[in-house]
C-alpha cells in the first residue's frame, strides 16, 4: 500500500510503498476513506511532538473494515467506522475508573509511535515503521477496536472523520466545563477543536459564546456559528478582560493564551485548558489571583471513545452537530506537504486527506 512517510522533522515527506501486516487480536484493518489533518500532525512534523522518525501521521480516520483479528466481536467486515485518537486498553486503573481518555497504556506508547502492545503493523523495507495515532495518511491502517465507533448508515459525508479528534476533544472540553447552561463561555482559539467547542457549547445551552483568535478568517467561521468575535491582536487587553466570561475554554495552546484565560475569567468562574503549549515554556499563573477570584482550573484531554463517540454520532445524525463546518479543503496523499503548509499559515481550519 501507499503511505506518506515523514522521514525527518521539517523535512521530506515521501509517498512510498509500505507493507502492512494483518490485524492481531483485538484489532481491525481499515481501508481509509478520509483522514483529518490536525495541528498535532503539524507539531509532529515539526518535531514539537517528538514521535521518532520515520513515521506515518494521521489520527482522525474514517474508513471501512476489510479484515478483523481474533477476538473482535463488536465489528464486522464492511462496517464503516471512525477512529478516536485515543485507543484505550480497557484494563488499566484509569480505564477501569471510566477515565479511558487518560489510559495509562495509550499514554505510554503514543509518543513512542507505537500501538498499545508497543509495536506497529507497518514495515518499510523490512523495518518497523512508527505511527502517530493510527497512521492514517495511508491507504490502509490497522487499529485497536477499542478506539473505533460505527458510523450510522444515515451519515455519508466523509467529514465525519474529524469527530475522532477535533469533535471528541471539543466534546470532552465542554463536559469538563459543565454546567454551562445560561452562562457566558469564551473560547480562545477557533481552529478545528475551537469550532467544535462552539458547537457543543451551543448544544449544552450556553447563553453567549465569545470566540477569541488572531485570524480573521477563523473568526468569520465562528461568527457564522453565532459567536461574538474578538481579534486579540487588535483588541486591547482591558477590553478582552472586560468580557468577564463565566467559563473560559482555552484551545490555542500557548503560554500567552493560557495566561489570558486565567486573567479574563470572572470571579467564581472556571478555566478549562485544552491546548498543549510547548513543553519547554512555562505559564505564569499567580496563585494569589486564583485564590482571591475563587476560580477553578482544570485540564481536559480528549474524550472517552467507547462512551462519547456513539453519543456524538447521534447529534451528527440529527444535524445538530455539523462536522462539515470544520473542513476547509480536501487534499490527495501526495498533497500532504501543501496541506501542512496551509495549516501552518492559518489558511484552513481542518483539511481532509483522501488516499
C-alpha positions in Angstrom: 0.0 0.0 0.0 1.0 3.7 -0.3 1.7 5.9 2.8 3.0 9.4 3.3 6.2 8.8 5.3 7.7 11.7 7.3 11.4 10.9 7.2 12.8 13.9 9.1 11.3 16.7 11.2 10.6 19.7 8.9 12.0 17.7 6.1 10.9 15.3 3.3 7.5 13.7 3.1 7.5 10.9 0.6 4.6 8.7 -0.6 6.1 5.3 -0.6 5.1 1.6 -0.8 4.8 0.3 2.7 3.9 -3.2 3.9 1.0 -3.6 6.3 0.6 -6.7 8.5 -2.8 -8.4 9.2 -4.6 -7.3 12.3 -3.7 -9.1 15.5 -6.1 -10.0 18.4 -8.5 -7.2 19.1 -7.5 -5.2 16.0 -9.1 -4.5 12.6 -7.8 -3.3 9.3 -9.4 -0.3 7.7 -9.4 0.8 4.1 -9.2 4.6 4.6 -11.8 6.9 3.1 -10.6 10.1 4.6 -8.2 11.3 7.4 -8.5 14.7 9.1 -5.4 16.9 9.3 -4.9 18.1 12.9 -2.5 20.6 14.3 -0.9 17.8 16.3 0.1 16.3 12.9 1.8 19.6 12.1 3.5 19.6 15.5 4.8 16.1 15.0 6.1 17.0 11.6 7.9 20.0 13.2 9.3 17.8 16.0 7.4 19.6 18.7 5.6 16.2 19.3 8.8 14.1 19.2 7.5 10.9 17.6 10.6 9.0 16.4 11.2 9.3 12.7 10.4 7.9 10.2 6.7 7.7 10.9 3.2 8.0 9.3 0.9 10.6 10.9 -2.8 10.9 10.8 -5.2 10.2 13.7 -8.7 11.3 12.6 -9.6 8.3 10.4 -12.9 7.4 8.6 -12.7 4.1 6.9 -14.3 0.7 6.1 -13.3 -2.5 7.9 -11.7 -5.0 5.4 -10.2 -7.5 7.9 -10.6 -8.4 11.5 -8.3 -10.1 14.0 -9.1 -12.7 16.6 -11.5 -11.9 19.4 -13.1 -8.9 17.7 -16.8 -9.2 18.4 -18.2 -5.6 18.1 -17.3 -5.0 14.5 -17.5 -6.9 11.2 -16.0 -6.6 7.7 -17.9 -3.9 5.8 -18.6 -1.7 8.8 -17.8 2.0 8.3 -16.1 3.4 11.4 -14.3 6.4 12.7 -11.2 6.2 14.9 -10.6 8.2 18.1 -7.1 9.4 18.5 -7.2 7.7 21.9 -7.2 3.9 21.9 -7.9 2.8 25.5 -6.6 -0.5 26.7 -9.7 -1.1 28.9 -7.6 -2.7 31.7 -5.5 0.0 33.4 -6.6 1.9 36.5 -7.9 4.8 34.5 -9.9 2.8 32.1 -11.5 0.8 34.9 -12.5 4.1 36.6 -14.2 5.3 33.4 -11.4 7.7 32.5 -10.3 5.9 29.4 -9.2 9.2 27.8 -6.4 9.0 30.4 -5.5 5.4 29.6 -2.0 4.6 31.0 -1.0 2.2 28.3 -2.1 4.5 25.5 -0.2 7.4 27.1 2.9 5.3 27.5 3.1 4.3 23.8 1.6 7.1 21.7 4.7 9.4 21.7 6.9 6.4 21.0 4.9 6.0 17.8 3.5 2.6 18.8 0.2 0.8 19.3 -1.0 -0.5 22.7 1.3 -3.5 22.5 4.4 -1.4 21.9 4.7 -2.3 18.2 3.2 -1.3 14.9 1.8 -3.2 11.8 3.7 -1.1 9.3 7.0 -2.1 7.7 9.3 0.0 5.4 11.9 -2.1 3.7 11.6 -4.7 6.4 12.0 -2.4 9.4 9.1 -1.4 11.7 7.6 2.0 10.8 6.3 4.2 13.5 2.8 5.9 13.5 1.2 8.9 15.2 -2.2 7.8 16.4 -3.3 5.5 13.7 -1.0 6.2 10.7 -4.0 7.5 8.8 -2.1 9.2 6.0 -2.1 6.0 4.1 -4.4 3.7 2.1 -4.9 1.1 4.9 -4.4 1.2 8.7 -4.6 -1.4 11.5 -6.4 -0.1 14.6 -7.3 -1.4 18.0 -11.1 -2.0 18.2 -11.3 0.0 21.5 -10.7 3.2 19.6 -13.5 2.7 17.0 -17.2 3.6 16.6 -19.6 2.6 13.9 -20.9 5.3 11.6 -24.7 5.1 11.1 -26.0 4.5 7.6 -27.7 7.9 7.7 -24.2 9.6 7.7 -22.4 9.6 4.3 -20.3 12.7 4.5 -16.6 11.8 4.9 -16.0 14.9 7.1 -17.3 12.6 9.9 -13.5 11.8 10.2 -12.9 14.9 12.2 -15.1 13.6 15.1 -12.1 11.4 16.1 -10.1 14.2 17.4 -11.5 17.7 16.9 -15.1 16.7 17.7 -14.1 14.4 20.6 -11.7 16.9 22.2 -14.3 19.7 22.0 -17.0 17.4 23.4 -14.7 16.4 26.3 -13.8 20.0 27.0 -17.5 21.1 27.2 -18.2 18.2 29.5 -15.4 19.3 31.8 -16.8 22.8 31.8 -20.3 21.8 32.8 -22.7 23.1 33.8 -22.7 25.9 31.3 -26.5 26.3 30.7 -27.3 30.0 30.7 -23.6 31.0 31.1 -21.2 33.2 29.0 -18.5 31.0 27.5 -15.3 32.3 26.0 -13.4 30.0 23.5 -9.8 31.0 22.9 -8.5 29.6 19.6 -11.1 28.7 17.0 -9.4 26.1 14.8 -10.9 22.7 14.4 -11.2 22.0 18.2 -12.4 25.5 18.9 -15.1 25.3 16.3 -16.2 22.0 17.8 -16.3 23.6 21.3 -18.5 26.4 20.0 -21.0 23.9 18.6 -21.0 21.7 21.7 -21.4 24.7 24.0 -24.4 25.8 22.0 -25.9 22.4 22.3 -25.2 22.5 26.1 -27.2 25.7 26.4 -24.6 28.5 26.7 -26.2 31.9 26.8 -23.5 33.6 24.8 -20.2 32.4 23.2 -17.3 34.6 22.7 -14.6 33.5 20.2 -11.1 34.8 20.5 -8.4 34.3 17.9 -5.8 36.3 15.8 -7.1 35.0 12.4 -10.0 37.0 10.9 -10.8 34.1 8.6 -11.3 31.7 11.6 -13.2 34.3 13.4 -15.5 34.7 10.4 -16.3 31.0 10.7 -17.0 31.4 14.4 -19.3 34.3 13.8 -21.3 32.2 11.3 -21.9 29.8 14.2 -23.4 32.7 16.2 -20.4 33.6 18.4 -19.3 37.1 19.3 -15.8 37.5 17.9 -12.7 39.2 19.2 -9.4 39.5 17.4 -6.9 39.6 20.3 -4.2 41.2 18.0 -6.3 44.4 17.6 -8.3 44.4 20.8 -6.8 45.8 24.0 -6.1 43.5 26.9 -8.5 45.5 29.0 -11.4 45.1 26.5 -10.9 41.4 26.5 -10.8 41.2 30.3 -14.0 43.3 30.5 -15.9 40.4 28.8 -15.8 38.6 32.2 -17.0 35.2 31.0 -18.3 32.6 33.4 -16.3 29.8 31.7 -13.1 30.0 29.5 -12.1 27.1 27.3 -8.5 27.6 26.1 -7.7 25.7 22.9 -4.9 27.7 21.3 -2.3 26.0 23.4 0.2 28.9 24.0 1.5 30.3 27.2 0.1 33.7 26.3 -3.5 32.4 25.8 -3.4 30.2 28.9 -2.4 33.3 31.0 -5.2 35.2 29.2 -7.7 32.6 30.1 -6.9 32.9 33.8 -6.9 36.7 33.7 -10.3 37.1 31.9 -12.5 34.6 33.7 -14.9 36.2 36.2 -14.8 35.5 40.0 -16.0 32.1 40.8 -15.6 31.0 37.2 -13.9 28.0 35.6 -11.0 27.7 33.1 -10.6 24.6 31.0 -7.1 24.1 29.4 -7.3 22.0 26.2 -4.4 23.3 24.0 -0.9 21.8 24.5 1.7 24.6 24.8 5.4 23.9 24.1 6.7 21.7 26.9 9.8 24.0 27.3 7.7 27.1 28.0 6.3 27.9 31.5 2.9 29.5 32.1 2.7 32.3 34.6 -0.3 31.8 36.8 -0.4 33.8 40.1 -1.7 31.8 42.9 -3.0 34.8 44.8 -5.2 35.8 41.9 -6.6 32.3 41.6 -7.4 32.2 45.3 -8.9 35.7 45.5 -11.0 35.1 42.4 -12.1 31.7 43.7 -11.6 30.2 40.2 -11.3 26.6 39.2 -8.6 25.5 36.6 -8.8 22.1 35.1 -7.3 20.2 32.1 -9.2 18.3 29.5 -7.6 15.7 27.3 -9.8 14.3 24.5 -12.9 12.2 25.4 -13.9 8.6 26.1 -14.0 6.9 22.7 -16.4 4.0 23.6 -18.8 6.2 25.5 -18.7 9.6 23.8 -18.3 8.8 20.1 -21.6 6.9 19.8 -23.4 9.7 21.7 -21.7 12.3 19.4 -22.8 10.4 16.3 -26.5 10.9 17.3 -26.1 14.7 17.2 -24.4 14.4 13.8 -27.2 12.1 12.5 -29.8 14.7 13.6 -27.9 17.6 12.0 -27.3 19.3 15.4 -23.5 19.0 15.2 -22.0 19.8 11.8 -18.5 18.2 11.3 -18.5 19.6 7.7 -18.2 23.1 9.1 -14.7 22.2 10.3 -13.4 21.1 6.9 -11.9 23.8 4.7 -10.3 21.8 2.0 -9.5 18.3 0.6 -6.1 17.0 -0.5 -4.6 13.9 -2.0 -2.0 11.9 -0.2 0.7 13.4 -2.4 -0.5 16.9 -1.4 0.1 16.4 2.3 3.2 18.8 2.3 1.0 21.6 0.9 -1.8 20.8 3.4 0.7 21.1 6.3 1.8 24.5 4.9 -1.8 25.7 4.6 -2.5 24.6 8.2 0.7 26.3 9.5 -0.1 29.5 7.7 -3.7 29.6 9.0 -5.4 29.1 5.6 -7.5 26.2 6.7 -9.4 25.0 9.9 -9.2 21.3 9.1 -8.1 19.6 5.9 -9.2 16.2 4.8 -6.6 13.8 3.2 -8.2 11.4 0.7 -5.8 8.5 -0.2 
